[in-house]
Amino acid sequence: MATLHLSPSSCEAKVEEAIRRFQARNPKSLEHHEAAIDSMPGGNTRTLLHTAPFPVVMVCGEGTKLYDLDGHEYLDFVGELTAGLYGHSSPKIKKAMTGVLSDIGLSLGATNIYEKKYADLLCSRFDLDSLRFANSGTEANIHALAAAREFTGKRKVVVFRGGYHGSVLAFGLGIAPNNVDPHDWILSQYNDPDALNEVFNTHDDIAAVLVEGMQGSGGGIPASRKFLRAIREQTLKAAAVFILDEVMTSRLHPGGMAATIEEKPDLKTLGKYLGGGMPFGAFGGRKDIMAVYDPRKQGSLSHSGTFQNNTLMLNAGYTGLAEVFTPDVAIQFNKNGDNFRAELLDIFEGTKFTVTGVGSLMCIHCTKPGLTSAQIRAKDDYAPHEDVDLKKLFWLEMMEAGFWIHQRGSIALNLAMEANAMEAFVQAVKAFCSRHHKLVHFPGQNIE
Ligand SMILES: Cc1ncc(COP(=O)(O)O)c(C=O)c1O
C-alpha cells in the first residue's frame, strides 16, 4: 500500500492547465464577454455569475440541458440557484404562458382574478393566513421586515453570519456595504443558540429575527432544532417577529421547510421557482401582522409594485405549483436528492471534499483539513479552511466533463433531470477523485 504526499504546487499547476484548456474551448464566450464590457461593468449584471478568467456564455436551455456559445452541451446542476426547479421548458408552464399571451393579456393595470387564485393555493400549501406578492425574494424580505417593524414598533433585526436574504440583505460573514438599513442589524452566529440568547439578553428593541432554515448561499447548512427552538422562544418572550426565509427552501417539502420543523414562524418569505420561471416573491403568515398592509385601514403601510400581480407570473407560478410540483412529486424529488447526496458522500469519504444540504439542494465543500458534513454548522466553520485551488480544479473539470455547476459548489436539482443525469454526475466525481487522488487525499494518507 502506497503512502502519498501532497505537493502544494501541483494543484496550482493543474488549475493553470485546466484554465488553459477552458480558454481554448471557449473562444466565443471570451469574445462575447469582452464586447459586453462596453455596456455592463465587467460585462456582468449578476455578480454571482461572474467567473474568472471569464464566464461561459449560454445561448439556450431545454429540459435539463444548457447550450453555450461555443456549441457545448451541459447537464444543468445549477438549476438557476433553485429557481429553475421546472427545468428549461416544462410543457405545462409553456402552455400556461402562451395561454396568458393569447387569452388573458399582459399588464392589466387592475386587480385581476389570478392573484386571489394563486394566493389561495400558496396560503394552503405553505400554511399562511394571508400573503402579498412581490417581484423577488429580496423584496419579499424587505417588506416582511417592514411589517415586523411596523407591527412591533421596534427597529432592530437579528440576522446570521453566512445568511443571504437578497441583493441588499447579504451577510457573507459580515454586513455587505450595499445593504439596506445597515445600522439596524444585529449579527449573530448561525446554529448557535447561546449566542442568540446573549443577543436577546443585551438588546431590548428587537423587531424580528430573519433566518433561513438552511443557509443556501452560505453553503447548504441546515439549522439545528435547538437553534430554531431558541429563536422561537426568544422571539415569543421579546414580542419580536420570527421570519423564516423560505425563498430557497420551500421546495424541500410540499409545505416548505417550515413543515419539517417543530417551531412555527410568524412570517415566511417565498421566491424563486414559485414564479414558474418568472420573477417572483411573496411574504405572508399571521393575519394580525400582515394587516399592517391592509389598504382599507388609515395609516397602513404602502406596498406598491407594478409587477406584483403580473399575469404571466401568476399563471406560470400557479400552474407549476398546482400541476407540476404537486405534494407527491415534491416528496419523491427530495428523496432522490437525499439519495444522490448519499452517493456523493460515499465517494468523498476520507477526502478533502464533502457535501452538505437537504433533499434536492446541496453544496459541495472542499477544505484543507477535510471537514465532514457534520462538522459544518456555520459558514465560519469551513470558509477559512477552503482549499481554493482544489475546489477550482473540481469546478473547471466538472464543466469540462459537461456538468454545469456553480463555482461555489451549490447544486439545485431540477424536475427535468433523469436518474441517469445524476448517475453520470456521480461517475464524473468518482473519476475526478481517482484522477487527482494525491490532491484529494491527505499527505501520508493510505489511499488503497
Ligand atoms: C434565502 C434567500 N433569500 C432571498 C433571496 C433573494 O431572492 P431574489 O434573488 O429573488 O431577490 C435569495 C436568493 O438567492 C435567497 O437564497
The ligand as an SDF file (V2000), in Angstrom:
LIG
                    3D

 16 16  0  0  0  0  0  0  0  0999 V2000
  -32.5740   32.5310    1.0650 C   0  0  0  0  0  0  0  0  0  0  0  0
  -32.7210   33.6070    0.0470 C   0  0  0  0  0  0  0  0  0  0  0  0
  -33.4940   34.6720    0.3170 N   0  0  0  0  0  0  0  0  0  0  0  0
  -33.6770   35.6480   -0.5770 C   0  0  0  0  0  0  0  0  0  0  0  0
  -33.0750   35.6050   -1.8110 C   0  0  0  0  0  0  0  0  0  0  0  0
  -33.2810   36.7220   -2.7890 C   0  0  0  0  0  0  0  0  0  0  0  0
  -34.1160   36.3250   -3.8230 O   0  0  0  0  0  0  0  0  0  0  0  0
  -34.0790   37.1300   -5.2200 P   0  0  0  0  0  0  0  0  0  0  0  0
  -32.7980   36.7880   -5.8740 O   0  0  0  0  0  0  0  0  0  0  0  0
  -35.2960   36.6540   -5.9350 O   0  0  0  0  0  0  0  0  0  0  0  0
  -34.1740   38.5780   -4.8690 O   0  0  0  0  0  0  0  0  0  0  0  0
  -32.2710   34.5220   -2.1420 C   0  0  0  0  0  0  0  0  0  0  0  0
  -31.6140   34.4430   -3.4580 C   0  0  0  0  0  0  0  0  0  0  0  0
  -30.7360   33.6600   -3.7140 O   0  0  0  0  0  0  0  0  0  0  0  0
  -32.0780   33.5010   -1.1830 C   0  0  0  0  0  0  0  0  0  0  0  0
  -31.2870   32.4600   -1.4280 O   0  0  0  0  0  0  0  0  0  0  0  0
  1  2  1  0
  2  3  1  0
  2 15  2  0
  3  4  2  0
  4  5  1  0
  5  6  1  0
  5 12  2  0
  6  7  1  0
  7  8  1  0
  8  9  2  0
  8 10  1  0
  8 11  1  0
 12 13  1  0
 12 15  1  0
 13 14  2  0
 15 16  1  0
M  END
$$$$
